[in-house]
Amino acid sequence: MKTTDLPLPATIAPPQKKPAFALFVATASGLGYLPKAPGSWGSLAGILPAILPWWVFYGVNAAMGYNVGLSPVKFSRASFAIDPFLFYNLGLFLVIAVMGVWSAGRAARFWDQKDPQRVVIDEVSGQHLTLLLGCLLPVSGGAATQWSGYPLGLITVHTALNWKYLLVGFILFRGFDIWKPAPVKHAERLRGGWGIMADDWVAGVYAAIGLWIARAVGL
């Protein structure tokens, strides 16, 4: 047999380069690698963005001796004002959401799985959305709550985010994320990172409604 008659070796695809930063983001700084309940750890991490603005813009500055006010951010030539904590929380949500879609998609392609269990940035974003929406609207006609008595911080100046709301929001979000009622399952069908993130956003909306109801009945 001539050497030219031998079958040609199959083309070997070059090894895929590990997207280290995308995996770091997708696993929420490595929480997704924890062997037990990585989704729950991701949800706990989602509480941090909700209280981070208060820690940074009030707690740290106050500790350094600066006089920090809580006046809404007013815009010239405009008849409206934006609550500072709400403003920064919305910004954080958008940043996490965009980074989540990108990193989750990269991680799914790298691990060749539609929704890898190690990807928990979707739980981080969904939990943050639960607290953002669930504590956004006041339940007493817009009357301000005494914010200084709640060391965990606020979602808005007018809405206290105490330990009860954190706990209820966490339980509700995990419940809806695991149960996956419609249209949560439908959102999973989206492609790439969108499908990984969108179902947790829908679960976050469900949980936010439940959290707002819990506040409305006096929890």
N, C-alpha and C positions, 0 to 999 in steps of 0.2 A: 504494500500500500504506500502510495506516495504521501509525502507530508502535506501536500496540498489537498489531499482527500480527507484529512482529519477535520472533525467539526470545530468550528471556531468557538473559542470560549465566550460565554455570555458576557455582555457588557456589564461591568460592575459600576454602579452609581457611586459617585464620590460621597464620602460621609458628610452628613448634614452638620453644619456648624452649630454648636449649642448656643441658643440665644440667651445668654446668661442674664442680661438685664431684664428681658421680657419674662423669664421664669421667676426672677426675683420679685417682680411686680405681681405676676399672676398668682404666685403662692403667698402673697402678702408677707414678704420678708421671710419666707420659709415656713410659715405656719401650716401651709398645705402639705408639708412633708411629715407632719406629726402622724403617728400611726393610728390614733383613735380620734374620731369625731373631728376631722379637719374643718368641716363646714361650720361646726359650732364655734371653733376657735376663730374662724374667719368672721363670723357674726359678732363675736366679742370685740374683735378688732374694729368692726364697723361702728362701735360706740365712740371710739376715739375722735373721729372727725366731727361728731356732733358737739363734743365738749371742748375740742381744741381751741376754737376761737376765743372762748371765755378765758381759758388758761393763758393763752398768748397775749391777748389784747387787754386783759384786765389783771389776771393773777400775777403774771411775770412783771408787768410794769408797776403794779401796786407794790410788789415786793421790793422793787428797786427805788421806791419812794416817789414815783411819778403820780401826779394827780390825773386819774383816768376818768373821763366822763363817759356817759352812755347815751349821749344825744344822737338822734338819727342823723344819717349822712344826708345833707340837703344839697340840692343842685340849683345853681343860679338859673333864673328864668324858667323855673319849674315850680309847680304848685304841689309837689309831692316830695316825700322823704323816704329813704330806705333804712329800715332797721339794720344796724351794723352787723349784729350776729347773724341775721337772716341773709344778709348780703354775702358775708364770708362763707356761710354754710352752702349757699347756692354755688359759689365759686368752687369750693372744695368738691361738691358733688359732681360738677361738670368735669373737673380735672380727673377725679377717680374714675368716672364713667368712660371718658375718652381713653385713658390709660388702660382701663380694664378691657375694653373691646379690642384694643390693639394687642395687649399682652396675652389675653386669653386665646385669641386666634393664633398667635405665634406658638403658644404652648401646645395647643391642640394639634397643630401641624407637626410640631417636633415630636410629640409623644404618639402621634397617629391615633388619636382618640377624639371622638366628637365632643365629649364633655369630661375631661380628666378630673378625677376626684381631688387631685392635688391642686387644681386651680380653685382658689377661694376668694379671689378678688371680687367675684360676683356676689358672694355673701357679704363682703365688706360694703359694697355699694348698696346692696339691697337693704341691709340693716340701717345704714345711714339714711336712706330714703324713708324708711319707716319712721325714724325719729324726727326727721325733717318735716315730713307731712303730718305726722300724728301729733306733733307739738307745735305746729305752725299757727293754727287758728285758735284764738282764745275762746273759752266756753262761757264767759261771764260778761258778755257785752263789750269786750275789749278792755276791761279794767286791768291795769298793770298789777302784776304780782310782785311782792317784795323779793327782788332778785338776790339780795345780799345774804339771805338766809339759806341759800342752796349752794354749797361749795362745789358741787359737781358742774355747775355752769348752766347755760341756757341755750336754747335754740334761737329764741328771739328775746328782746328786752321784756316783752309783755308775757312771755310764756315760760314758766319755770320747768326745768328738766331735772327732776329729783330722782332718787334711786328707784322709786316705785315705777315711774314711767320708763326708766331704763330696763327694769326687769320685765315689765309687762310687754314692752316693745320687743325685747329679745325673745320672749316665749312665743308671742304671736308670729313674729317673722319666721322663726324656726318651724313652727307648726305649719304655716302656709307653704313654706319652702319644701317641706317634706311631703305634705299632702298634695300639693300641686293641683288645685282646682282649676277648671277652665277660667280664663284662657292662659294659665301658666304653662300648661303642656304645649299649647299651640305656639307660644313664644319660643319654646325650645327648638322648634323646627327651622328657625332662621339660621342662616349660614354663619359659620365661623364664630368669631367672638360675639357677634350680635346675639346668636342663639344662647350662648353661655350666660350672657349678662341679662338679657331681656326677661327671662323667666323669673329671675330674682327681683327685677324691678317690679314686675306685676305682683309677685308675692309681697313685696314691700308696700305696695299701694293697699292691698288687702289688709295687711297688718296695721298700716297707718289708720285706716278707717276704724279698725277694732280698738286701737289705742285712743283715738279721739273720742269714741263712744265711752270707753272706760273713764276718761277724764270728765266727760259730760255728765255721767251718773254720779260723780263725786268721789272717784277713787283717789 
